[in-house]
């Protein structure tokens, strides 16, 4: 009985995580954009991700230990073990060789956390009410996102656009951004597109996530339809169908063509399967494997088409082809270990050409992202994960009308409603308490609005779920039969296939909220339905073999659990110090106090490059405020240089760090420190090496060379100014957003004239000059 309570506790924690993560913002990077937010808001913090994964790994360890301490309990094979083990090894090697360590480690831990979540749920999902509850949690969290989407699409976005158009000039003036800059154009284009995102940061991610919610609702509807009178489930079936329509509308509002096409295709295939369920029962394995092959076929077809034509149809797909061609070069250079998780964005800048317009953080394809970030071993691990999961799904579906003795609870005659409601109450309490703590603001109005948007949808979905559980129990009592989720299983499988198909050109797999939902759906797909006499049946494996299998799971879990705790000790304390520094700055406190907190954050976390970079930027702004003495300015700039040098040491491939380093050197040059202009030049040369297709960098290098002011430097500055314009002219003709504006080109001409005058003044054309 105690172990049954422990199992229920484990299920509560895992399902609370599944419900929570699609409703909060998480980040693998320490944010340095606090100034971009409203005063009452703050950025997501990275330790939220660590705490969630520590909880997942801790629960997984408890689940793994059952087989060693409880008689008759064994570890279930779920098909993902080989792929997960390879991904663990790939994660370690990729993080070891990553240029920027902090986001790499956090992203790798989160990937392993998703695998642990899937494995643990497979071990825990023994009874039908647990499956119904898992689907209800996924659906409830999804419907909260749907409610947020409707608010965005039909009210918030329109009002925001009106307010923006009224205050457009003042908004950008406060940020020091010209109205003709690419930043303004891209922001306005995205705002006017009105792409709904729910609680996610990108519409494509949201569209992929909503596909999982859509098919979860369809699965619940199909299950409800099987309940016969007098406990008929037709009304419940219609209710879940309405939920599915709401999720489908949210997919449409995301404006994502990939989710729409993949969702529509899988809906057609699902309808065909449901019309021939007897045939499906005999050939379900082949059908699902064909679906997986369809995903692979599409990926291969896209690659062949792109290789033949050097493009893909449509601007959006053509952008992705640009990402993938640059990624192929990256993979050739880093195939052994990859560039490291969450390091793609910086490495990509070295490979992109001026024709590849966008600066992206990921290649918009999980296959490409695993190859470039985790190396060849990571790519093979991901493929094995999919293949093992597909095989397991094909072998786990049991039709209750054909199989006898399907468990509906741990003892005949026990109500399934009681454990369902009890666990649901605990999930709700944990989830909403944690969500309150992770909100980007604790303002009372903001918190109240967050509850108003979330709680009604959550209560509605789970109210229907409790009613479904009660009607299911009534059906069992009236018919004397248990009922598996055989009708809903095709929906789960095609939901996974739809997600993977749309993600061949997207990146929802690498976002915590959507990946956690995918992991839960994956567990539902591959978790075998238990038989009533299974707990009393002899263990199929030999004792030594079973113990070996247990150690094969237990040891990796112990490692990643310890790894997560180790990382959290520095991350949590460092981010608290960083948050205190930002709060002191916002409150206008003494510079010394702010500086001390930044130094403390740097000391506590020796890997995070964003902390010293933010410290350097703050010191630079402090030196430029005009209220300091010459000695104070010199001290601040010296400290800023020390901070940015530390940031560069922690992340040597970030070109933006070298640009800031160059700016600091120029400021030190302007206050009379010798040789600083030369060091500014060297920093900008490194920045250009890391991002050679950025025209503005050549302009910045020319400014540094003009400060050196030797004849050779001045002539080189002119060449770089000309190269900046020539490079910009190589952009595609349709590119308007990122092209140098007429104002910027006018400023370049002014620079040319000034430098030419300096060359004439120094008579650099004479012999020996």
N, C-alpha and C positions, 0 to 999 in steps of 0.2 A: 504493500500500500504506500509506503514511503517513497518507493521508486516511482510509483504512478504519479504521486504528487510532484516529484522532481521532473518527470516528463512533462507534466502540465505547466510547471514553472518555465521549463525550457521553451515550450511552445509559446507561452505568453511573451517572453522576451523576443523571440525571433519574429513573431507576427506583429508585435509592436514596432519593430524595426521596419518591417515591410510596409506597414501603414504610415510610418513617420517620414521616411526619407523622400518620397515624392512631394512632400508638403513643406520642405525646408530647403534653404540654400546652403550648399557646402562648397568648399574650395580646397584644392591641393596646394594652393599658393598663398603665402602670407600677403594679403592685399595691401597695396600702397595707394589705393584710390579713395581713401576716406574723404578727401576734400571734394571729390566729385559727387558725393551724396548730399542729401538734405541734412541739415544740422542734427535732426533728431534720429537719423538712421546711422547704422554702422555696417561694415562689411561682414560677410560670413567669416568665421575663424576656423583654422585648419584643425584644431584639436577636437572639434565636434566629430569629425570623421574618425579620428583615432578612438575616441570614447565609444562610439557606436561599434567599431570593429573589435575593440577589446571585449565588449559584451557578447558579440557573436562568437569570438574565439573561446571565451570562457564557457559559454553554453555548449559549444561543440565539444569541448574537453569533457564536460559532464556526460554528454551523450556517448562519447567514445568510451568512457570508463565503465559504462553499464555492462558491457560485454565481459569485463574482467571481474566484476564484483557481484553481478546478479546471475544466478543460475538460469540457464535456458535462454538468455538474451544474447543475440549474436549481431555482429555488424552486417548490415545488408550491403551487397554489392549494388552499385548504382550506375556503373558504366563510365563514370567520369574520373576514376582514380588515376589512370595512366596519364591523361591529359593534365589533370590538376598537379600531379607530381612534377611533370615537365615544366609547367608554368611556374611552380615554386622555384625550381632550379634556375629557370630563365629570369625570374624576378630578381633573385639574389645577384646573379652575374650582371644583369642590366643595371641594377642600382649601384653595384660596385664600380662600374665604369661610366656612370652618368656624369655629365659635366656639372649639372645642378642637382645636388643630392636630395635636398629636402622634399621638393614635390615628387621626385622619383620614388622615394621611400613611401610617402603617403599614398601615392597612386598604386604602388605594388601591393601594399598592405590591404588596400580597399579591394583590389581585384581578388586577392586570396580570401578576403572576408566574404565576398560573394560566393566563391566556391564552397567555403565552409558552411555558409547558410544553406545552400542547396543540399549538401551532403547531410547536414543535421536534420533538415526537414524530411528528407527521404527516410531517415531512421525513425522519426517521430510520427509520421502520418500513417497511423495504423487503422483508424476507424473512419467511417464515412462522414461523421459529423465534423471531424478535424479537417477533412477536405472541403466540406461546405464552408466552414469558418474561414479557411485560408482564402478561398475564392471571394468570400464576402469582404474580407479585409482589403484585398486588392481592388475590388469593385468600389468599396466605400471611399478609399483614398482617391481612386480615379474620379468618382463623382464629385468630390470636393474640388478637384482640378477642373472638372467641367463647369461647376458653378463659377469658379474664378474666371474661366474662359468667357463665359457668357457676360459676366460683368465687364471684362476687358473689352470685348467686341462691341457690345451694345450700349456701353455708357462711358467707362473710364477712358478709353482711347480717344473717343470723340471729344470729351471734355478736356483731356490733356492737350490735344492738338489745338483746340481753340485758345487755351491759355498760353500755349507756346507761341502761337502766331501773334498774340498781343504783346508778349514780352521777349520776342526773338532777339532783338538787338541787345537789350540789356543782359540777357542770359549769357550770350557769347562774349560780350564786352567784359563781364566779370571774370570769365575764364581766360581772357586775353587771346581769343581765337578770332581770326578774321572771318567775315561772313562768306567769303568766296573760297574758303579752305575745304579740302576734301572731307575733313572731319564733320563739318556742318552738312555737306551734301549727303554723305552716307547716313548720318543720323536722321535727316529729314526723309530720305527715301525709305528707310526702315519704318519710321513712324507712320508715314502715309500708307504703307502696305498693309498696316493693321493685322499683322500676323499674330494670332493668339498664341500665348506661351504657357498659360496656366501658372504654376509655380516654378516652371523651368526657365532657363535663361535663353534658350533658342527654340524657335518654332519647329524645326525639324526633329529635335529631340522629343519635344512634346508630342508631335504627331506619331512617332514610333512608340512612345509610351502608351498613348491612347489606343493603339492597336491592341495591345495586351489587355487593356481594360474592356475594349469592345468585345473581344472573343471570350473574356471571362464572363461577361454578362450573357453572351449567347450560350455558353456552357451551362450557366445556372438556369437559363430559360429552358433548355432542352431537358435538364434534370427534372425541373418542376413539371414539365409536360408529361412525364412518365407516371405521375401519381394519378391513379384512377379514382373515380367516385367510389364511396361517398366522400372521400377526402380529396376531391379533385383539385389539381394544381393548375387549372387553366388560367385562373385569375393571376396567380403568381407568375406563370409563364408570360402573360401579357405585360406584367409589371417589369420583369427583367428585360423583355423586348423593348420596352420604353427606355430603360436604362441604356440598352445597347444603341438605340437610336440617338440618344443624347451624346454618347461617346462618339458615335459616327459623325455627328454634327460638329463636335469639337475637333475631330481630325480634319474636317473640311475647313473649319475656321483657322486652322494652323497654316493654311495655304501651302502645305507641303505636297508636291506632286508625287513624290516617292511613296509616302504613306498611303495616299489615296489609291494609287495603282496597285500596290502590293496588297492592300486590304481588300480591294474589289476582287482581285484575282483569287485570293484565298477564300473569300466568301462564296464565289462560284464553285470552287472545288469542294468546299464544305457542303454546299447544297447538293452536289452530285453524290457525295458520300452518304449523306443522310437519306437520300432517296433509295439507296441500295445498302441498307445496314447489314443485311445478311451476307452480302458479298464483302462488305467492309470487314465484318468479323473474321472472315477467312483470309483476307488479303491486306489487313490494316498495316502490317509491317512493310509490305512492298509499297503501299500508297505513301506512307510517311517518308520512307527512304527516297521514293521518287520526288517528294516535295523538297527534301534536302538536296537531291541532285539537281532539281530545278534551280535552287538558289545558286549552287555551284556553276551550273550551266550558264546562268545569266552573268555571273561574274566573269567566267571565261569568255563568253561572247562579247561582253563589253571590252575586255582586254584585247581580243582579236580585232574588233572593229576599230578601236582606238589606235592600235599599232599600224593597221593598214592605212587609215586616213589621217593619223596624227591629230585626231580631234574626236569629239563625240557630238551627237546631234543636240542642239539647244545650248544656250549660253551656260546654264547651270551645270549641265553634265560636262561641258567643255572645260569649265573651271576645274572640275574634279579630275579630268584627264591631265591637266597641268600639274595638279598636286601629285598624281601618281607617277608621272614621268620623272619629276624631280625626286620623288621618293625612291624610284628604282636606282638612281645614282647614289642616294643616301644608303640604301641597303647594300649596294656593292662595296661601299667603304666601311660599313659597320655591321656586316652580316653575322659576325661571331656573337656579339652581345647586344647589338642595337645601340641607339644613342641614349637610351634610358627612358623610363616612363615619364610622361609629361615634359619631355625635352625635345619633342619633335618640332615645336614652333620655332625655337631658336636655331636648330640645325637646318631647318627647311630654308631659312633665309640665305644660307650659303649656296644653295643649289637652284633657287628660283631665278628665272630670267626676268627681264623687264616686261616681257609679254605675259608672264604669270602675275596678274595684277594684285591678287589678294595676299595678305599676310595671314596665314592660318595657323592655328594651334594644333591641328590634327589633320590627317589626310582624307577624312570622310570615307573611311572604309576600315572595318575591323581587321581584315586580313592584312592590309597594307600597314595599319598602325601596329599590329603585333610584330610584323616583320621588321619595321624600322625602329621601334622602341624596345622590343624584347629580343630581337635577333631571330636567326633561323630556328633556334630551339623553341622560342616563344610561339612562332608561327606553327610549328609542328604540334606543340602542345594544344593550341587553340583548335586545330583541325581534329586532333584526337578527341578533344572535349566534345565537339559537335558530333563526330562519328559515334563515339561511345554513348552519348545521350540519345542519338537517333535509334541506335540498336536497342537500348534499354526501353525507350518508349514503345518500340514495336513489339516488345515482349511482355509489357506490364499490363496491358488492357485486358480485363477479364469481364465478360458479360455475365451479369448476375442472373440472367434468365437461363444460362447454361451451366454456370458453376454454382455448386451448393456450398452453404456454410460461410458466406461472406460476413465478416464481422460488422456489426453495426454498433457495438459497444463492448466494454470489457466483460460484461456478464448479461446473459439473457434476462429480459424484463426490466433492465435499468433504463431510465429515461435518457435520451440523448439531449434533451432540451436543457437539463440542469447543468451538465458540464459545459455545454455550448454557451449558455448565458453567463455562467460564472467566469469562464476564461475571457469572454468578451468584455466583461466589466473591468477586469484587470488590464486587458490590452488597452481599453479606452483611457483609463486613468494614467497609465504609464506613457502612452503616446501623446496625450494632450499636455501633460506636465512637461515632458521633454520638448515638445514643440514650443510651448510658452517660453522655455529657457533659451531656445535657439532662434526666436524671432529677432529680426534685425533692429527692433526697437521695443522698449518696455513702456512706451507711452500708453496711457490707459485707453485712449481712443483707438489707437492702432491695435492693441491687444483685443479690445472688444470687437472691432471689425473683423479681425482674424477668426475669432470664435463664431461670429455671426455667419461668416462665409463657410466655415468648416462644419460646425456641429450639426446643423439641420440635415445636411447631406449624409453625414456619418450615421445619425440616428435613423434616418429614413431607410438607408440601405440595410442596416443591421436589424431594424424592425422587421423588414420583409424577410431577412435571413432567418430570424428566430421563428417567424410564422412558417417558413419553408421547412425548418427542422421539425416543428410540431406536426405539420401535415405529413412529413415523411414518416415520422414515428406512428402516426395514425394509419398510414398505408401499410406499414409493417404489421401492425396489430391486426388489421382487417384481413390482409392477404396471407399472413404467415410467412412472407418472403422478405428477405433483405434485398436491397437494390443498390448496385454499384453505380459509379458515375460513367458507365460505358457510353451513354448517349452524349455526355458532355466532353468525353475525352477527345473526340475528333476536333472539337472547337478549341481545346487547349493546344493540341498539336498544330493546327493551322494558324492559331494566334502566334505561336512561336515562329512558325515558318514565315508569316507575314512580317514580323519584327525583323527577322534575319534578312529577308529579301529587301526591305526598305533600307536596312542598315548597310547593304552593300555599297551605298553611296552616301551614308550618313555616319554619325558617331554616337548614337544613343547608348551603345554598349558600354561606353567609357564614362558615362555620367552616373553618379551614385544612385539617384532616385530611380531612373529607368532600369539600371542594371540590377538593383535589388528586386524590383518587381519581376524582371526577367528570371532571376534566380529562383524566386518563389514559384512562378509558373513552370519553370523547368523541373523543379522538385515534384510538383503535382503530376507532371507528365511521366516521370520515370519511377515514382514511388509505387511499389507493388502493393496491390490490395491484399491484406492478410486473410488467411483462412481461420476459421474458428478453432481448429485443432492444431494450429501451427505452433502455438506456444508449448504444446505438449509433445510435439514431434521430435525425433532425435535430430541432433545437429548434423547437417549434411557433410560438413567439412570435418576432417580429423582435428584433434585437440591442438596439436602443434601447428597445423596449418592455420587454424582459427586464431591462435595467439600471434602468429606471424602477421596475419592480416590486421589484427588489432594494433600491433606495434607500428605497422605501415601507415596507419591513420593517426595514431596517438602521437608519435614522435614529431611529424610535421606540424601538428596542431600545437604541441608544446613550444616548438620553435617560434612559430608566428605569433603566438600569444605573448611569449617573452619579448619578442622583437617589438610588438606594439607597445607594451608597457615601457620598454626602454626608450622608445622614441617619444612617448607621451611625457616622460619626466622632464625633458628639455623643452618640448613644444608648448606645453600648457603654461609653464612658468614664464617662458619667454614672451608668449603672446599676452599674458597679463601685464608684464612690464611695458610691452609695446602699446597696449591699450591705454595704460596709465599715462604714457608720454603723450599720446594723442589727446587724451582728456585734459591734461595740463595745458597743452598748447591751445586747445579750444577755449579754455577758461582764462587764457592770458596770463598764466603763471610765469614765474621767474625762469629765465633761460637755463640757469644752472640746474634746476630741478628737472626740466625736460631732458636736458643732456644726460643727466645721471640715469634716467629711466631708459633712454636709448642704449647707453653703454651697458646697463644691466641686461637688457634684452639680448644684445649682441653676445654677452658673456654666457648667458644661459643656453643659448642655441648657437652652436658653432657651425651649423650647416646652412641655415637659412640665409640666402643672399639678399633677400628683399629687406631685411631689417637694417643692415649697414647701408644699403642703398637709400632707404627712406631717411636714415639718419643724415647721410651726406646731403640729400636734397633739402632737408630742413635746415641744416647748418648753412647751406648756400643761400637760401632765402633769408635767413637771419642776417647774414653778412651784407645782404643787399637792401636792407630796410632803411638805410640812411640815418638811423638814430645811434649808431655805434661809433666809437672812437676808432682811429686807425689801428691801434693795438688790438682792439677787440675784433675788428674785421680780419686782421691777419691771423689771430688765434682761431676764429671760426673757420676760415678757409683752410688752415693747416689741419684742423680736426676733420673737416669735410673731405680733404684729400686722403687722410688716413682711413676714413670710413669707406670711401669708394674703392680704395685699394683693397680693403678687406672683402668688399662685395665682389670685386673682380676675381680675387683669389678663390672665392666660394663658387662663383659661376663664370668661368673664363670664356664662355661662348656667347654671352649676351651683349650684343652690339650696343644696346642702349646704355649699358654701364660705361662703356668706353666713351660714348658721346658725353655723358655727364662728367666723366673724368676730364675730358678735354675742356669742357666749359669751366671747370674749377681751376685748371691750370691757366686758362686765359684770364680769369679773374685775379689770380695771384700775379700774373704778368702785369696786369694793369695797376697793381699797387706797388710795382717796382721790384719784384723778386726776379732775379736773373735766371735765364734758361727755361723759364716756365712755358714760354711760347713754343719752344722746340719740343717739350714734352707734350704739349697740347697737340702738336702735329702728329707725334708718334701714336698718341691715343686714338686720333681720328683715322690714321692709317690702319690701325688694328680693327676699328669699327667697320671700315670699308671692306677689309678682308673677310669679315664675318657676314657682311651684307653688301655685296658688290653691286647690286642692281637698284640701289636707292639713290636717286639723283640728288636729293637734298644733302646727303652726306658729303658729296663732292663740293657743294657750296660751303658747308661748314668747314671742310678741310682748307678751302681757299681762304676763308677768313682767318684761320690759324696761321697759314703761310704768310698772309699779309702782315700779321703781327711780328713774324720773324724778320721780315722786311729786308732780307738780303736779295741781291739781284736774282740769284738762282731760285729762291723761294717765291719771289714775285712772278717770275716767268712761269713757274710751275702752277701758281695760283690761277693765272689766266687759262692755262691748259685745263685745269680741273673745272673751271667755270664753263668753258666751251663743252667739255665732256658731259657736264650735267645737263646742258640743253640738248646735246646730241642724243644722250641716253634717253631723255624724256621723249624725244621725237620718235624713238623706236617703239613706243607703246602702240598697241592696236588702235586703229582709227576710231573705233567705237568708244574707246576709253576716254571718258570725260571727267570722271570724279577725281582720279588721282593725278591727272595731268597738271603740270605746273601752270598756275593761273597767269593771266596777263600781268597782274600786279607783281607776282614773284619774278616773272621774266624781266619786268622793268627794273626791279631791284638788282637782278643779276647784271643788267647793262650798266647800272650805276656803279656796281662793284668793279666791273671791267674798266670803266673810265677812270675810276679812282686809282686802281692798280696801275693802269697804263701811265697815268700822270706820275705816279711814284717811280716807275721805271725811267721815265724821261728825266725826272728830277735827279735821279742818281746816276744818270748817264750810263745805264747798264749796257747800252749798245756799243760802247767803246771797247777797244781791245783790252783784254784782261779783266773786264767786269763780268 
